[in-house]
Amino acid sequence: MDVNEYMKSRTPEEGLSALTDDAERNRLLAEMAEQSTDMISRHTPEDWLFIYASPAVTHLLGYSVEEIVGMSAYDLYHPDDVEDFRLRAPTVNYDRGLYTHTYRFRCKDGHYTWLESTSRTIRDPATNEIQEILVVSRDATHRIKADKANRRLARVLESTQDLVIFVNLDLTVSHLNDAARKALQLEETDYTALALSQFVNDKGMRKLVDEGIPLAKATGHWRGELIMSGVRRKRIPVMLELLVHRSLHGDIEYFSLVAHDLTEKKAAEKQLKEYQADIDHASRLVTMGELASSLAHELNQPLSAIVNYLRGIERRFSGAKSISWADVEVPISRSIRTALRAGEIVHRMMDFTRKQEPEVASLNLPELIRDVMDLCDAMADRSGVQLTLEAESDLPHVTGDRIQLEQVLMNLLVNAIEASQTAAETSAKVHIGVTQYESRQLRVTIDDEGAGIKESDMPRLFDRFFSTKQSGLGMGLAISRSLVENLGGELWAENLPSGGARFSFTLNIAD
């Protein structure tokens, strides 16, 4: 219906009002097109020449309206995108007469920008031939970059070996990556809406609910170790990172859990612990081997004394028809005490060399040092070395494993005795001191009268397999430092101004 027919079908008043409304509507539409940040353009149907472009073309492409009118859109398409549009590739969507296409368009300065355009054809009502094409285009660069970033993240998410789990606010699972599906044995299972508690043990869930989630809500993330398990109850120790994801308004939308499987790490730590225990045990045996001749001499003395006491009784009362207790009380009592002393020496040797799990307890340090000095006395005597101990009165107990501390002291005392014996022409001393160190530690010092430590050896002194002895294994000091550090202390060495060396170590005071 043309305008004249339209006017004839209405009263003069209605026709005038309709014309006024149409004019106003067209004016508003034109004003909207001029002010819109989206580019509105009209094109010829075959070669897609610009017939019209709204002022937004300058903002989007850098051209003025006058410059772009008459140009072909095909000349501005990226070469990889123009054929997609010609052939209506999957990147071009059609819906109820509207085509939507995302593509790259060349700007005036030569760089390409991403546009998303919706177009429709304007046809001749009589012939149905396409007269022109109307297009609305907007900048899609940020969306395309975001989509690419999301696709890259999705590929990383699926390829990582860490278990990634997305969890709803009610702690039901919404998504698992491939690693999580395999580790939790869910490859063939519909896991959506399953409770997270099905994959985390009770202790771990309490830790998450009581500690992890509140902290994550406050700071955005939480990290901790816990145990996960698959549908067939396979235990998986993990280091878990809990992240909170919020909307633009700040509301929490969901949680993500990134769990690093610690199974291999825990197995390696267990194996290393067992290996360390074997090394420590071997070190104690080596140290005891160094004392063997001295200990044999120390045991030989009480055994010889017992034999002498009994032979004395035999000689004195041989052939006697009767004897009284008073006659044999003294030699027998001495034999008993001497046998008990020998038994104590053997018992201490067995305790020291026994392989057992560490038992951390509260220990009287000066008393423990005296016991180790007793074991080393025979070696010191044979080496012409005197052992002395000076400890402050009323010292608090320390925290440690008795066998491990005996091993540390034994290593340091044997080294000090050997160093003093080598350097001294006459009798020498090895002095042990125990003092308060800072507020929560005791310090043990072992001073020898040897030749001291070469400056070139000092940096490597505690390295494994480094030894200043020709026959040394180079394990004693390395193991001693490791044992002391595991108890929260330190072990170090220095040369004394008066000559000789000092080895010092600290131990934590028991609570």
C-alpha positions in Angstrom: 0.0 0.0 0.0 1.5 3.4 -1.0 1.1 6.6 0.9 -1.9 7.8 -1.2 -3.8 4.6 -0.7 -2.9 4.7 3.0 -4.4 8.2 3.3 -7.6 7.3 1.3 -8.4 4.5 3.7 -8.4 6.9 6.7 -10.2 10.1 7.6 -8.2 13.3 7.0 -7.5 13.6 10.7 -6.4 9.9 11.0 -4.2 10.2 7.9 -2.5 13.4 9.1 -1.8 11.8 12.5 -0.4 8.6 10.9 1.9 10.5 8.6 3.1 12.6 11.6 3.7 9.3 13.6 5.6 7.7 10.8 7.8 10.8 10.3 8.5 11.0 14.0 9.3 7.3 14.1 11.7 7.5 11.2 13.3 10.6 12.7 13.9 8.7 16.0 15.3 5.7 14.2 17.6 7.8 12.2 18.8 9.6 15.3 19.3 6.3 17.1 21.4 5.0 14.1 23.5 8.2 14.1 24.2 7.9 17.9 24.6 4.1 18.2 28.0 2.7 19.1 27.0 -0.2 16.8 27.8 0.4 13.1 24.7 0.3 10.9 25.4 -0.1 7.2 23.6 -0.7 3.9 25.2 -2.7 1.0 24.6 -3.6 -2.6 23.6 -7.3 -2.9 26.3 -8.6 -5.3 29.5 -6.8 -4.5 28.6 -5.6 -1.0 29.5 -2.0 -1.7 28.8 0.3 1.2 25.8 2.5 0.3 25.6 4.0 3.8 27.4 3.7 7.1 26.6 5.3 10.5 29.1 7.5 12.3 30.1 4.5 14.5 32.3 3.3 11.5 34.9 5.8 12.6 35.1 4.3 16.1 35.1 0.7 14.9 37.2 0.9 11.7 38.9 4.3 11.6 37.2 5.3 8.3 35.0 8.4 8.0 31.5 7.9 6.5 32.6 9.5 3.3 35.7 7.3 2.9 33.9 4.0 3.4 30.9 4.6 1.1 31.6 3.0 -2.2 34.1 0.5 -0.8 33.4 -3.3 -1.0 33.1 -5.2 2.3 34.9 -8.1 0.5 38.0 -5.9 0.2 38.1 -5.5 4.0 37.5 -9.1 5.0 40.5 -11.1 6.3 41.5 -13.5 3.5 40.8 -16.5 5.8 37.2 -15.3 6.6 35.9 -14.0 3.3 35.4 -17.5 1.9 33.5 -18.6 5.0 31.0 -15.8 4.4 30.7 -16.6 0.7 30.1 -20.3 1.3 28.0 -19.7 4.5 30.4 -21.7 6.6 29.5 -22.8 10.2 30.6 -19.4 11.4 27.6 -17.9 9.7 24.3 -18.5 11.5 20.9 -18.1 9.9 17.7 -17.6 12.0 14.3 -16.3 10.8 15.7 -14.3 8.0 18.7 -12.9 9.9 22.3 -13.9 9.3 24.8 -13.6 12.1 28.5 -13.7 11.3 31.7 -13.3 13.3 34.8 -12.3 11.3 37.9 -10.2 11.0 37.7 -6.8 9.3 40.6 -4.6 8.2 40.7 -1.2 9.8 42.1 1.9 8.1 45.5 1.6 9.9 45.9 -1.9 8.5 45.2 -4.1 11.6 42.3 -6.5 11.8 39.5 -6.3 14.4 36.8 -8.8 15.2 33.2 -7.8 14.3 30.0 -9.6 14.9 27.4 -8.6 12.3 23.7 -9.3 11.9 22.3 -8.8 8.4 19.0 -9.1 6.6 18.0 -8.6 3.0 15.6 -5.8 1.8 13.6 -7.2 -1.2 11.4 -5.6 -3.8 7.8 -6.5 -2.8 6.7 -7.0 -6.4 9.6 -9.0 -7.7 11.2 -10.4 -4.5 14.6 -9.4 -5.8 17.2 -8.3 -3.3 17.5 -4.5 -3.4 20.1 -4.0 -0.6 21.4 -5.6 2.6 21.0 -4.0 6.0 23.8 -4.8 8.5 24.3 -4.0 12.2 27.9 -4.6 13.4 29.6 -4.4 16.8 33.1 -4.9 18.1 33.6 -8.6 19.2 37.3 -8.4 20.0 37.0 -8.8 23.7 34.5 -11.6 23.5 36.6 -13.5 20.9 39.7 -13.1 23.1 37.8 -14.3 26.1 36.4 -17.2 24.2 39.9 -18.2 23.0 41.3 -17.8 26.5 38.5 -20.0 27.9 39.2 -22.6 25.2 42.9 -22.6 26.1 42.0 -22.9 29.8 39.6 -25.7 29.0 42.4 -27.6 27.2 44.8 -27.0 30.1 42.1 -28.1 32.5 41.6 -31.4 30.6 45.3 -32.1 30.0 46.6 -31.4 33.5 47.5 -34.3 35.7 46.0 -32.6 38.7 42.5 -33.5 39.8 40.2 -30.5 39.1 36.7 -30.5 40.6 34.0 -27.8 40.3 31.6 -27.8 43.2 28.2 -26.1 43.7 27.5 -24.1 46.9 25.7 -27.1 48.4 29.0 -29.1 47.9 27.7 -31.2 45.1 30.0 -31.9 42.1 29.2 -30.1 38.8 32.3 -31.0 36.8 35.4 -33.1 36.9 38.4 -33.0 34.5 39.7 -36.1 32.9 42.4 -36.7 35.5 39.8 -36.5 38.3 37.4 -38.9 36.5 40.2 -41.4 36.1 41.6 -41.1 39.6 38.2 -41.4 41.2 37.1 -44.2 38.8 34.2 -42.2 37.3 35.0 -42.7 33.6 31.6 -44.4 33.0 29.6 -42.8 35.7 27.3 -39.7 35.7 28.9 -37.8 38.5 26.8 -34.6 38.3 25.0 -33.8 41.5 27.1 -36.3 43.5 28.1 -35.1 46.9 31.7 -34.1 47.4 31.7 -36.1 50.6 31.6 -39.3 48.5 35.2 -38.5 47.4 36.7 -37.0 50.6 36.9 -38.9 53.8 35.2 -37.7 57.0 38.2 -36.1 58.5 38.9 -34.3 55.2 35.4 -33.0 54.9 35.4 -31.7 58.5 38.7 -29.9 57.6 37.1 -28.4 54.5 33.9 -27.3 56.2 35.4 -26.0 59.4 38.6 -24.5 58.1 38.9 -24.5 54.3 35.7 -23.0 53.1 35.5 -20.2 55.7 39.0 -19.1 55.0 38.5 -19.4 51.2 35.4 -17.2 51.5 37.4 -14.6 53.4 40.6 -14.6 51.3 39.6 -16.3 48.1 41.6 -19.5 48.5 42.8 -22.2 51.0 45.4 -24.9 50.8 45.8 -28.1 52.8 46.5 -31.8 52.7 43.7 -34.4 53.0 42.7 -37.8 51.7 40.4 -38.4 48.7 39.1 -41.8 47.6 37.5 -43.2 44.4 34.3 -45.2 44.1 36.3 -48.3 44.9 37.7 -46.7 48.0 41.3 -46.3 46.7 43.0 -43.8 49.1 44.6 -40.8 47.4 46.6 -38.4 49.5 46.4 -34.9 47.9 47.5 -31.3 48.4 44.3 -29.4 47.8 43.9 -25.8 46.6 40.3 -24.5 47.2 39.3 -21.5 45.2 36.2 -19.3 45.5 34.6 -18.0 42.3 32.4 -14.9 42.5 30.0 -13.1 40.2 30.4 -9.5 39.0 28.2 -8.5 42.0 30.5 -10.3 44.4 28.2 -13.2 45.2 29.9 -16.6 45.5 28.8 -18.7 42.5 30.8 -21.9 43.0 34.1 -23.5 44.3 36.9 -25.1 42.4 39.2 -27.7 43.9 42.6 -28.4 42.4 44.1 -31.5 44.0 47.7 -32.6 43.4 48.1 -36.3 43.9 50.8 -37.0 46.6 50.7 -40.8 46.3 54.2 -41.0 44.7 55.6 -38.3 46.9 54.4 -40.0 50.1 55.7 -43.4 48.9 59.1 -41.7 48.2 59.1 -40.0 51.6 58.4 -43.4 53.2 61.2 -45.1 51.3 63.6 -42.2 52.1 62.6 -42.5 55.8 63.4 -46.2 55.7 66.6 -45.6 53.9 67.6 -42.9 56.4 66.8 -45.3 59.3 69.0 -47.9 57.7 71.9 -45.4 57.2 71.5 -44.2 60.8 71.6 -47.7 62.1 74.7 -48.5 59.9 76.3 -45.4 61.3 75.8 -46.5 64.8 77.3 -49.9 64.0 80.3 -48.2 62.4 80.7 -46.0 65.5 80.4 -49.0 67.7 83.0 -50.7 65.6 85.4 -47.9 66.2 84.9 -48.5 69.9 85.1 -52.3 69.7 88.6 -52.8 70.9 88.1 -50.4 73.8 84.8 -51.9 74.8 86.3 -55.4 74.6 89.0 -54.2 77.0 86.4 -52.7 79.3 84.3 -55.9 79.3 87.5 -58.0 79.8 88.3 -56.2 83.1 85.0 -57.2 85.0 85.1 -60.7 83.5 88.7 -61.2 84.7 87.8 -59.8 88.1 84.9 -62.3 88.4 87.2 -65.2 87.5 89.8 -64.0 90.0 87.2 -63.8 92.8 85.9 -67.3 92.1 89.4 -68.8 91.8 90.3 -67.2 95.1 87.3 -68.9 96.7 88.4 -72.1 95.0 92.0 -72.0 96.3 91.0 -70.9 99.8 88.3 -73.5 100.4 89.5 -76.4 98.3 89.2 -79.5 100.4 87.3 -77.8 103.2 84.5 -79.9 104.5 82.4 -76.8 105.5 82.4 -73.1 104.9 80.4 -70.2 106.4 78.6 -67.4 104.4 80.9 -64.9 106.1 83.9 -66.5 104.5 82.6 -66.1 100.9 80.2 -63.1 101.3 82.8 -60.4 100.2 84.2 -62.2 97.0 80.7 -63.3 95.9 79.1 -59.9 96.4 82.0 -58.3 94.5 81.5 -60.9 91.7 77.8 -60.1 91.5 78.4 -56.3 91.3 81.1 -56.8 88.7 78.9 -59.0 86.6 76.0 -56.5 86.8 78.4 -53.8 85.6 79.5 -55.9 82.7 75.8 -56.5 81.9 75.1 -52.8 82.0 77.9 -52.2 79.4 76.4 -54.9 77.1 72.9 -53.5 77.6 74.0 -50.0 76.6 75.7 -51.4 73.5 72.6 -53.3 72.5 70.4 -50.2 73.0 72.7 -48.1 71.0 73.0 -50.5 68.1 69.3 -51.6 68.1 67.3 -50.6 65.0 64.0 -49.0 66.2 61.6 -46.2 65.5 62.4 -42.8 67.0 60.6 -42.1 70.3 60.7 -38.4 71.1 60.5 -37.9 74.9 61.6 -35.5 77.6 65.3 -36.2 78.4 67.7 -35.2 81.1 70.6 -34.1 78.9 73.5 -34.1 81.4 72.5 -37.6 82.5 72.4 -38.8 78.9 75.8 -37.3 78.3 77.3 -39.2 81.3 75.9 -42.5 79.9 77.7 -41.9 76.6 80.8 -40.8 78.4 80.8 -44.2 80.2 80.7 -46.0 76.9 83.7 -43.9 75.6 85.7 -44.0 78.8 87.7 -47.1 77.8 88.6 -45.6 74.4 89.6 -42.3 76.1 91.8 -44.1 78.7 93.6 -46.1 76.0 94.1 -42.9 74.0 95.4 -40.9 76.9 92.5 -38.5 76.8 90.5 -37.3 79.8 86.7 -36.7 79.4 85.2 -33.9 81.5 81.7 -32.6 81.8 80.5 -29.2 83.1 76.8 -28.6 83.2 74.8 -25.7 84.7 72.7 -26.7 87.7 68.9 -27.1 87.4 68.9 -27.4 83.7 65.5 -28.1 82.1 64.9 -31.3 80.2 65.1 -31.3 76.4 62.9 -32.9 73.7 64.5 -35.7 71.7 65.0 -39.4 70.9 67.5 -41.0 73.3 69.1 -43.3 70.8 69.5 -40.5 68.2 71.0 -38.2 70.7 73.4 -40.9 71.9 74.4 -41.4 68.3 75.2 -37.7 67.9 77.1 -37.5 71.1 79.0 -40.7 70.4 80.0 -39.5 66.9 81.3 -36.2 68.3 83.0 -37.7 71.3 84.8 -40.4 69.2 86.0 -37.7 66.7 87.1 -35.5 69.6 89.1 -38.3 71.3 90.7 -39.3 68.0 91.6 -35.7 67.2 93.1 -35.1 70.7 95.0 -38.3 70.6 96.6 -37.5 67.3 97.7 -34.0 68.3 98.7 -34.6 71.9 102.1 -35.9 73.0 101.0 -36.1 76.6 97.5 -36.5 78.1 94.8 -34.4 76.5 91.3 -33.3 77.4 87.9 -33.4 75.7 85.6 -31.1 77.5 81.8 -31.2 77.3 79.7 -28.3 78.4 75.9 -27.8 78.7 74.4 -24.3 79.1 71.2 -22.5 78.6 71.0 -21.1 75.0 68.6 -18.3 74.2 65.2 -18.7 75.8 64.0 -22.1 74.7 67.1 -24.2 74.0 70.1 -25.8 75.6 73.5 -25.8 74.0 76.0 -28.6 74.1 79.7 -27.9 73.3 82.4 -30.5 72.8 86.0 -29.0 72.8 89.0 -31.1 71.8 92.7 -30.4 71.9 93.4 -31.5 68.3 95.0 -29.7 65.4 91.7 -27.9 64.5 89.8 -28.0 61.2 91.4 -26.8 58.0 89.7 -23.7 56.6 89.4 -25.5 53.2 87.6 -28.4 54.8 85.1 -26.3 56.8 82.5 -25.7 54.0 82.3 -29.5 53.3 82.6 -30.7 56.8 79.0 -31.9 57.1 78.6 -33.1 53.5 77.9 -36.8 53.1 80.9 -39.0 52.2 83.4 -36.2 53.1 85.8 -37.3 55.7 89.1 -35.9 57.1 90.0 -39.4 58.2 91.8 -41.8 55.9 89.5 -44.7 56.9 86.4 -42.6 57.5 83.1 -43.1 55.7 82.1 -39.5 55.8 78.6 -40.2 57.2 78.9 -39.5 60.9 78.8 -35.7 60.9 76.2 -35.5 58.1 73.9 -37.9 59.9 74.4 -36.0 63.2 73.5 -32.7 61.7 70.4 -34.2 60.1 69.3 -35.8 63.4 69.8 -32.5 65.3 67.9 -30.5 62.7 65.0 -32.9 62.7 64.6 -32.2 66.4 64.5 -28.4 65.7 68.2 -27.7 66.6 71.4 -26.8 64.8 74.9 -28.3 64.7 78.0 -26.3 63.7 81.8 -26.4 64.1 84.4 -23.8 64.7 88.1 -23.6 65.6 89.1 -22.4 69.1 91.6 -19.5 69.5 93.6 -21.6 71.9 93.8 -24.5 69.5 91.6 -27.5 68.8 88.0 -27.5 67.5 84.6 -27.0 69.1 81.4 -28.7 67.9 78.2 -27.2 69.2 74.6 -28.2 68.9 71.3 -27.0 70.3 68.2 -28.8 71.4 64.7 -27.5 72.2 63.6 -27.4 75.8 60.7 -29.8 76.6 57.4 -28.1 77.3 
